[in-house]
């Protein structure tokens, strides 16, 4: 072991294609130790400490040491983290990755239009290769934004061929993923008990590792007959958790939570997505059974699931994680999730206080809390040994540093900087399982041109299948007529103070 002075990091290591790679591939060879030198480290421990001028040494797939001026093995790759923030890889607990090739298509949708497009009309047009294209693009996008673990809430799996395509895409990108298997074209009791699904699930559960996990993804409508019961039983038999969209206005409700609870299917591993329109009774049932909620604030405040519910979750002591939902509408990074979550929670706090004639003088939700939700919160929801920077932990790390941006300094409040100032373009380096997958703002060993070709193929297929008129109509829903309020001052002559036309 030796202590060497921090050195300049290697030249940009874009390995998207051999022709524009300026850094030798052996710089990021598997198993080579890596040290991040002199950064401000957010360990995400219970004390929510900030460690200035601190090194993080990675050997193999683990964090070997955290501290100042660490001695490192010969041949260690040194990355200068000075003036940057080192934090755990972020964790997204709910993303419909299969839809990503339609990025931005539904920017003006409501939840109703989303349901019509995917559930009732055009969702069946997705072929296995389109699932692959969306998952591939979403997985690469996540790494680029410092999101090292994603739950692929994959409810577009119309067949096991679609599911195999989803898995193939996830296995091809060096991030961590959880395939949450779902099929919106069939009732959960139908697809979850089908022999082909059972064979697929058993095969992939047997092959599961800490890079790819497995869940079942379906919703509970609140039908008194509880038709989802066989799907819960299938999940229990397979030994995998369930993730469900709960408390979605007009779709899922308190009756669904009650039925789950009365039949004994609410567990600490259950992840409830949105949970935005539930009663206190439902929140108490979730809290009592140890479940957690994945909050997708950009989605909830835009699509109409209900007001983002972090205020109620905090009141009931329910653990929170963050998610982005779908790139059909929103951004695919958790910086946006942290920012909008703080804004929505604080806006409600102020609004309720103003209605009582009061003033909020101290914010209840702090920046450090949403950073924790984006990292350790996701790890807890998934039961993973992730989400913190500590010796012995898995080495999923993000260096936020941008020497070319004036927003990178001064660095006064690191948690506030991550929550309000940083964005995906500031993600300098990303490690997953000890492997450098992004460095100096560029992805490593990712053929981005190939990813683009797959996405473009899916777009071309969907446009040609739907027809140009239907494609354009889907992207441009009608605008409701807006009535302008009568203005009593329309005819006021401000110079004379007189009113005309009365």
C-alpha positions as CSV (number, residue, x, y, z in Angstrom):
1,X,0.0,0.0,0.0
2,X,1.2,3.5,-0.6
3,X,-0.1,7.1,-0.3
4,X,0.2,8.9,-3.6
5,X,-0.6,12.5,-4.2
6,X,-3.9,13.2,-5.9
7,X,-3.4,13.3,-9.6
8,X,-5.3,14.5,-12.6
9,X,-7.9,12.0,-13.7
10,X,-7.5,10.3,-17.0
11,X,-8.6,11.9,-20.2
12,X,-12.4,11.7,-20.9
13,X,-13.2,8.0,-21.1
14,X,-16.0,7.9,-23.6
15,X,-16.1,4.4,-24.8
16,X,-19.3,4.7,-26.7
17,X,-17.5,3.5,-29.8
18,X,-13.9,2.6,-30.5
19,X,-13.4,5.5,-32.9
20,X,-13.9,8.2,-30.3
21,X,-12.4,6.6,-27.3
22,X,-9.5,8.8,-26.1
23,X,-8.8,6.8,-22.9
24,X,-7.3,3.3,-23.0
25,X,-9.8,0.7,-22.0
26,X,-7.5,-0.8,-19.4
27,X,-7.9,2.4,-17.3
28,X,-11.3,1.0,-16.2
29,X,-10.5,-2.7,-16.3
30,X,-12.7,-4.8,-14.0
31,X,-11.2,-5.3,-10.6
32,X,-8.9,-2.3,-10.7
33,X,-9.1,-0.4,-7.4
34,X,-10.5,3.1,-7.6
35,X,-10.1,6.0,-5.1
36,X,-12.1,9.2,-5.2
37,X,-9.8,11.8,-3.7
38,X,-10.7,14.8,-1.5
39,X,-14.4,15.1,-2.1
40,X,-17.2,16.2,0.2
41,X,-18.7,12.8,1.2
42,X,-22.4,12.3,2.1
43,X,-22.3,8.9,3.9
44,X,-26.1,8.9,4.4
45,X,-25.8,7.5,7.9
46,X,-28.3,8.2,10.7
47,X,-26.5,11.3,11.7
48,X,-26.6,12.6,8.1
49,X,-23.0,13.7,8.5
50,X,-21.0,15.7,5.9
51,X,-17.3,14.6,5.6
52,X,-15.2,17.3,3.9
53,X,-11.8,16.5,2.2
54,X,-12.5,12.8,2.3
55,X,-11.3,9.9,0.2
56,X,-13.4,6.8,-0.8
57,X,-11.4,3.7,-1.7
58,X,-13.1,0.9,-3.7
59,X,-11.6,-2.6,-4.0
60,X,-13.5,-5.1,-5.9
61,X,-17.3,-4.5,-5.5
62,X,-17.0,-3.0,-2.1
63,X,-16.0,0.2,-0.4
64,X,-12.8,-0.6,1.3
65,X,-12.2,2.6,3.3
66,X,-13.6,6.1,3.8
67,X,-11.3,8.8,5.3
68,X,-8.8,11.5,4.7
69,X,-5.6,10.8,2.7
70,X,-6.1,7.1,2.4
71,X,-3.2,4.7,1.5
72,X,-4.2,2.8,-1.6
73,X,-2.8,-0.3,-3.4
74,X,-0.4,0.1,-6.3
75,X,-2.1,0.6,-9.6
76,X,-5.2,2.2,-8.1
77,X,-7.1,4.5,-10.5
78,X,-7.2,7.9,-8.8
79,X,-10.1,10.3,-9.5
80,X,-9.9,13.8,-8.3
81,X,-13.1,14.6,-6.3
82,X,-12.0,18.0,-5.1
83,X,-14.8,20.5,-5.0
84,X,-17.3,17.7,-5.7
85,X,-19.8,15.7,-3.7
86,X,-19.5,11.9,-3.3
87,X,-22.8,10.3,-2.5
88,X,-24.4,6.8,-2.8
89,X,-25.9,5.8,-6.1
90,X,-29.5,6.9,-6.3
91,X,-32.3,4.4,-6.4
92,X,-35.5,4.7,-8.4
93,X,-38.2,2.4,-7.0
94,X,-40.8,2.8,-9.8
95,X,-40.1,3.5,-13.5
96,X,-41.9,2.2,-16.5
97,X,-38.7,1.6,-18.5
98,X,-40.4,0.0,-21.5
99,X,-42.1,3.3,-22.4
100,X,-38.8,5.3,-22.6
101,X,-38.5,5.2,-26.5
102,X,-41.6,7.5,-26.4
103,X,-39.7,10.1,-24.4
104,X,-41.8,13.3,-24.1
105,X,-44.6,12.1,-26.3
106,X,-47.2,12.5,-23.5
107,X,-46.0,15.8,-22.2
108,X,-49.6,17.2,-22.3
109,X,-51.4,14.1,-21.2
110,X,-53.6,13.6,-18.1
111,X,-53.7,10.2,-16.5
112,X,-56.8,9.4,-18.4
113,X,-55.0,9.9,-21.7
114,X,-52.2,7.7,-20.5
115,X,-54.7,4.9,-19.6
116,X,-56.4,5.2,-23.0
117,X,-53.2,5.1,-25.0
118,X,-51.4,2.2,-23.2
119,X,-54.2,0.2,-21.6
120,X,-57.1,0.5,-24.1
121,X,-55.7,1.4,-27.5
122,X,-52.1,1.3,-28.5
123,X,-50.2,-0.5,-25.8
124,X,-50.6,-3.8,-27.6
125,X,-48.6,-2.5,-30.5
126,X,-45.3,-3.0,-28.5
127,X,-43.3,-6.0,-29.8
128,X,-40.7,-7.7,-27.7
129,X,-38.0,-5.7,-29.5
130,X,-39.8,-2.5,-28.5
131,X,-39.7,-3.5,-24.8
132,X,-36.0,-4.2,-25.3
133,X,-35.4,-0.8,-26.9
134,X,-37.2,1.1,-24.1
135,X,-35.5,-0.8,-21.3
136,X,-32.1,-0.3,-22.9
137,X,-32.5,3.4,-23.3
138,X,-34.0,3.8,-19.8
139,X,-31.1,1.8,-18.2
140,X,-28.5,3.9,-19.9
141,X,-30.3,7.1,-19.1
142,X,-30.4,6.1,-15.4
143,X,-26.7,5.5,-15.2
144,X,-26.0,8.8,-16.9
145,X,-28.0,10.6,-14.2
146,X,-26.4,8.8,-11.3
147,X,-29.3,6.4,-10.7
148,X,-27.6,3.1,-10.1
149,X,-30.6,1.0,-9.2
150,X,-34.0,1.0,-10.9
151,X,-37.2,-0.9,-10.4
152,X,-38.5,-1.7,-13.9
153,X,-42.2,-1.5,-13.3
154,X,-42.7,-3.5,-16.4
155,X,-46.5,-3.8,-16.9
156,X,-46.2,-4.0,-20.7
157,X,-45.2,-7.7,-20.7
158,X,-47.9,-9.2,-22.9
159,X,-46.0,-12.4,-23.2
160,X,-42.9,-14.1,-21.8
161,X,-41.2,-13.2,-25.0
162,X,-41.7,-9.6,-24.1
163,X,-40.4,-10.4,-20.6
164,X,-37.3,-12.1,-21.9
165,X,-36.6,-9.0,-24.0
166,X,-36.9,-6.8,-20.9
167,X,-34.4,-9.0,-19.0
168,X,-32.0,-9.2,-21.9
169,X,-31.9,-5.4,-22.0
170,X,-31.3,-5.0,-18.3
171,X,-28.6,-7.6,-18.2
172,X,-26.7,-5.8,-21.0
173,X,-26.3,-2.5,-19.1
174,X,-24.0,-2.4,-16.0
175,X,-26.5,-1.1,-13.5
176,X,-28.7,-2.8,-10.8
177,X,-32.3,-3.5,-11.7
178,X,-35.4,-5.2,-10.4
179,X,-37.8,-6.6,-12.9
180,X,-41.3,-5.9,-11.6
181,X,-43.3,-8.2,-13.9
182,X,-46.8,-7.0,-15.0
183,X,-49.2,-7.2,-17.8
184,X,-51.9,-4.5,-18.2
185,X,-53.5,-6.5,-21.0
186,X,-54.7,-9.3,-18.7
187,X,-56.1,-9.5,-15.2
188,X,-53.4,-10.3,-12.6
189,X,-55.0,-13.6,-11.7
190,X,-54.8,-14.6,-15.3
191,X,-51.2,-13.9,-16.2
192,X,-49.7,-14.6,-12.7
193,X,-51.1,-18.1,-12.7
194,X,-50.3,-19.0,-16.4
195,X,-47.8,-21.8,-16.8
196,X,-45.5,-19.8,-19.1
197,X,-45.2,-17.0,-16.6
198,X,-44.5,-19.5,-13.8
199,X,-41.8,-21.1,-15.8
200,X,-40.3,-17.7,-16.7
201,X,-40.4,-16.6,-13.1
202,X,-38.9,-19.7,-11.6
203,X,-36.1,-19.6,-14.1
204,X,-35.2,-16.0,-13.5
205,X,-35.7,-16.1,-9.8
206,X,-33.2,-18.9,-9.7
207,X,-30.8,-16.8,-11.7
208,X,-31.4,-13.6,-9.6
209,X,-28.4,-11.9,-8.1
210,X,-27.7,-8.5,-6.6
211,X,-27.7,-7.0,-10.1
212,X,-31.1,-8.2,-11.1
213,X,-34.0,-8.9,-8.8
214,X,-37.7,-9.8,-9.2
215,X,-41.1,-8.5,-8.1
216,X,-44.7,-8.8,-9.2
217,X,-46.4,-5.6,-10.3
218,X,-50.2,-5.2,-10.4
219,X,-52.9,-3.0,-9.0
220,X,-55.8,-3.8,-6.7
221,X,-59.1,-2.2,-7.9
222,X,-61.1,-2.6,-4.7
223,X,-63.6,-5.0,-6.2
224,X,-65.2,-6.8,-3.2
225,X,-64.6,-10.2,-4.8
226,X,-60.8,-9.4,-4.5
227,X,-59.9,-10.9,-7.9
228,X,-56.3,-10.1,-7.4
229,X,-56.0,-12.8,-4.6
230,X,-54.5,-15.5,-6.9
231,X,-51.8,-13.1,-8.0
232,X,-50.8,-12.4,-4.4
233,X,-50.8,-16.1,-3.8
234,X,-48.5,-16.6,-6.8
235,X,-46.1,-14.0,-5.4
236,X,-46.1,-15.7,-2.0
237,X,-45.5,-19.1,-3.6
238,X,-42.6,-17.6,-5.7
239,X,-41.2,-15.8,-2.6
240,X,-41.1,-12.3,-4.3
241,X,-42.5,-9.0,-3.2
242,X,-45.5,-7.1,-4.7
243,X,-45.4,-3.5,-5.9
244,X,-48.7,-1.9,-6.6
245,X,-50.1,1.5,-7.7
246,X,-52.2,2.5,-4.6
247,X,-54.3,5.6,-3.9
248,X,-54.5,6.6,-7.6
249,X,-57.5,8.9,-8.1
250,X,-60.3,7.0,-10.0
251,X,-58.3,3.8,-10.2
252,X,-57.2,2.4,-6.9
253,X,-58.6,3.2,-3.5
254,X,-58.9,2.5,0.2
255,X,-60.9,-0.7,-0.5
256,X,-57.9,-2.2,-2.2
257,X,-55.7,-1.5,0.8
258,X,-58.4,-2.9,3.1
259,X,-58.7,-6.1,1.0
260,X,-55.0,-6.6,1.0
261,X,-54.8,-6.1,4.7
262,X,-57.7,-8.4,5.6
263,X,-56.3,-11.2,3.5
264,X,-52.8,-10.9,5.0
265,X,-51.0,-9.7,1.8
266,X,-49.6,-6.4,3.2
267,X,-45.9,-7.1,4.1
268,X,-42.8,-5.1,5.0
269,X,-41.6,-5.8,1.4
270,X,-44.6,-4.3,-0.3
271,X,-44.0,-1.1,-2.1
272,X,-47.1,1.1,-2.6
273,X,-46.6,3.6,-5.5
274,X,-48.1,7.1,-5.3
275,X,-50.5,6.4,-2.3
276,X,-51.8,9.9,-3.0
277,X,-55.6,9.6,-2.3
278,X,-55.8,7.3,0.6
279,X,-57.5,7.8,4.0
280,X,-55.8,7.9,7.4
281,X,-57.0,4.3,7.9
282,X,-55.1,3.1,4.8
283,X,-52.0,4.9,5.9
284,X,-52.3,3.3,9.3
285,X,-52.6,-0.2,7.7
286,X,-49.4,0.5,5.6
287,X,-47.5,1.8,8.6
288,X,-48.6,-1.1,10.8
289,X,-47.5,-3.8,8.3
290,X,-44.1,-2.1,7.6
291,X,-44.6,-1.3,4.0
292,X,-43.1,1.7,2.2
293,X,-44.3,4.2,-0.4
294,X,-42.7,5.2,-3.7
295,X,-43.5,8.9,-4.3
296,X,-43.4,10.1,-7.9
297,X,-43.9,13.8,-7.3
298,X,-43.5,15.0,-10.9
299,X,-46.1,12.4,-11.9
300,X,-48.6,13.0,-9.1
301,X,-48.6,16.8,-9.4
302,X,-49.0,16.7,-13.2
303,X,-51.0,13.6,-14.2
304,X,-53.7,13.7,-11.4
305,X,-53.1,10.7,-9.1
306,X,-53.6,13.0,-6.2
307,X,-51.5,15.6,-4.3
308,X,-48.0,14.2,-3.6
309,X,-48.4,12.6,-0.2
310,X,-45.1,13.0,1.7
311,X,-46.8,15.2,4.3
312,X,-49.2,12.3,5.2
313,X,-46.5,9.7,5.0
314,X,-44.3,11.6,7.5
315,X,-47.2,12.0,9.8
316,X,-47.8,8.3,9.9
317,X,-44.2,7.2,10.0
318,X,-44.2,5.4,6.7
319,X,-40.8,5.0,4.9
320,X,-40.5,6.9,1.7
321,X,-38.5,6.3,-1.5
322,X,-38.6,8.3,-4.7
323,X,-39.3,7.5,-8.3
324,X,-39.7,9.0,-11.7
325,X,-42.6,7.0,-13.2
326,X,-42.1,7.3,-17.0
327,X,-40.2,9.4,-19.4
328,X,-43.3,9.6,-21.6
329,X,-44.0,12.7,-19.5
330,X,-41.2,13.5,-17.1
331,X,-37.5,13.6,-16.5
332,X,-35.6,10.4,-15.8
333,X,-33.4,11.7,-13.0
334,X,-33.9,11.9,-9.2
335,X,-32.5,15.4,-8.9
336,X,-35.9,16.5,-10.4
337,X,-37.7,14.1,-8.0
338,X,-35.9,15.6,-5.0
339,X,-36.6,19.2,-6.1
340,X,-40.2,18.7,-6.9
341,X,-40.9,16.7,-3.7
342,X,-39.5,19.5,-1.6
343,X,-41.5,22.1,-3.5
344,X,-44.8,20.2,-3.3
345,X,-44.5,19.3,0.4
346,X,-43.5,22.9,1.3
347,X,-46.2,24.4,-0.9
348,X,-48.9,22.4,0.9
349,X,-47.4,23.4,4.3
350,X,-47.6,27.1,3.4
351,X,-51.0,26.8,1.8
352,X,-52.6,25.2,4.9
353,X,-50.9,27.7,7.2
354,X,-52.2,30.6,5.1
355,X,-55.7,29.2,5.2
356,X,-55.6,29.5,9.0
357,X,-54.0,33.0,8.8
358,X,-50.7,31.7,10.0
359,X,-47.1,31.8,8.7
360,X,-44.7,28.9,8.4
361,X,-41.4,30.0,9.9
362,X,-39.5,26.7,9.8
363,X,-39.8,24.1,7.0
364,X,-40.7,20.6,8.2
365,X,-39.2,18.7,5.3
366,X,-35.5,19.3,4.8
367,X,-33.2,18.9,1.9
368,X,-31.2,16.2,3.7
369,X,-34.4,14.1,4.0
370,X,-35.2,14.0,0.3
371,X,-31.5,13.1,-0.5
372,X,-31.9,10.3,2.0
373,X,-35.2,9.2,0.3
374,X,-33.4,9.1,-3.1
375,X,-30.6,6.9,-1.7
376,X,-31.0,5.0,1.5
377,X,-34.8,5.2,1.3
378,X,-34.8,3.2,-1.9
379,X,-32.3,0.7,-0.5
380,X,-34.6,0.0,2.5
381,X,-37.7,-0.3,0.2
382,X,-35.9,-3.0,-1.8
383,X,-34.1,-4.7,1.1
384,X,-30.7,-4.0,-0.5
385,X,-27.3,-3.4,1.1
386,X,-27.0,-0.1,-0.7
387,X,-27.8,3.6,-0.3
388,X,-24.8,4.7,1.9
389,X,-21.1,5.3,1.8
390,X,-19.4,3.2,4.4
391,X,-16.7,0.6,4.7
392,X,-17.9,-2.8,3.6
393,X,-20.9,-1.5,1.6
394,X,-21.4,-2.2,-2.0
395,X,-19.6,0.3,-4.2
396,X,-22.4,2.1,-5.9
397,X,-21.2,5.7,-5.9
398,X,-21.8,9.0,-7.6
399,X,-19.4,12.0,-7.9
400,X,-21.3,15.2,-8.5
401,X,-18.7,17.7,-9.9
402,X,-18.7,20.1,-12.8
403,X,-15.6,22.4,-13.0
404,X,-17.1,24.0,-16.1
405,X,-20.3,25.2,-14.4
406,X,-20.6,28.3,-12.2
407,X,-23.3,26.5,-10.3
408,X,-20.7,24.1,-8.9
409,X,-19.5,26.8,-6.4
410,X,-19.5,27.8,-3.7
411,X,-20.4,24.5,-2.1
412,X,-21.8,25.6,1.2
413,X,-24.7,23.2,2.0
414,X,-24.0,19.9,0.2
415,X,-27.5,18.4,0.9
416,X,-29.1,21.6,-0.4
417,X,-26.8,21.6,-3.3
418,X,-27.8,18.1,-4.4
419,X,-31.5,18.8,-3.9
420,X,-31.8,22.3,-5.5
421,X,-28.7,23.1,-7.5
422,X,-27.3,19.9,-9.1
423,X,-28.7,18.2,-12.2
424,X,-27.8,15.3,-14.4
425,X,-25.2,17.2,-16.4
426,X,-23.2,17.6,-13.1
427,X,-22.8,13.8,-12.7
428,X,-19.0,13.4,-13.2
429,X,-18.4,9.8,-12.3
430,X,-20.6,6.8,-11.5
431,X,-19.5,3.4,-10.1
432,X,-21.8,0.4,-9.9
433,X,-20.6,-2.7,-8.1
434,X,-17.1,-1.1,-8.0
435,X,-17.1,-0.7,-11.8
436,X,-16.7,2.8,-13.4
437,X,-19.6,3.2,-15.8
438,X,-19.4,7.0,-16.3
439,X,-16.4,9.3,-16.0
440,X,-15.8,12.9,-16.7
441,X,-19.4,13.3,-17.7
442,X,-19.3,10.5,-20.3
443,X,-20.6,7.0,-20.2
444,X,-18.0,4.2,-20.4
445,X,-18.4,1.2,-22.7
446,X,-21.9,2.1,-23.8
447,X,-22.6,2.1,-27.5
448,X,-25.0,5.0,-27.5
449,X,-25.4,5.0,-31.3
450,X,-26.8,1.4,-31.1
451,X,-29.2,2.5,-28.3
452,X,-30.4,5.3,-30.5
453,X,-31.0,3.0,-33.4
454,X,-33.1,0.7,-31.3
455,X,-35.2,3.6,-30.0
456,X,-35.7,5.0,-33.4
457,X,-36.8,1.6,-34.7
458,X,-39.5,1.5,-32.0
459,X,-40.7,5.0,-32.9
460,X,-40.8,4.1,-36.6
461,X,-42.8,1.0,-35.8
462,X,-45.3,2.7,-33.6
463,X,-45.9,5.6,-36.1
464,X,-46.4,3.3,-39.0
465,X,-48.7,1.0,-37.0
466,X,-50.9,3.7,-35.7
467,X,-50.8,5.9,-38.8
468,X,-49.6,9.5,-38.9
469,X,-53.0,11.0,-38.0
470,X,-53.4,8.8,-34.9
471,X,-49.8,9.3,-33.9
472,X,-50.1,13.1,-34.0
473,X,-53.5,13.1,-32.3
474,X,-52.2,11.0,-29.4
475,X,-49.3,13.5,-28.9
476,X,-51.6,16.6,-29.1
477,X,-54.7,16.1,-27.0
478,X,-57.5,18.7,-27.3
479,X,-57.1,21.8,-25.2
480,X,-60.1,22.5,-23.0
481,X,-61.8,25.8,-23.7
482,X,-60.7,28.4,-21.2
483,X,-63.1,31.1,-20.1
484,X,-61.5,34.5,-19.3
485,X,-63.1,36.1,-16.2
486,X,-64.9,39.3,-16.7
487,X,-62.7,42.2,-15.8
488,X,-64.5,45.2,-14.2
489,X,-61.5,47.5,-15.0
490,X,-61.5,46.9,-18.7
491,X,-62.8,50.4,-19.5
492,X,-61.0,52.4,-16.8
493,X,-59.1,55.5,-18.0
494,X,-56.2,55.4,-15.6
495,X,-55.0,58.9,-16.5
496,X,-58.3,60.5,-15.5
497,X,-59.5,58.0,-13.0
498,X,-62.9,57.9,-14.9
499,X,-64.7,54.8,-16.1
500,X,-66.2,54.6,-19.6
501,X,-68.9,52.4,-21.1
502,X,-71.0,52.0,-18.0
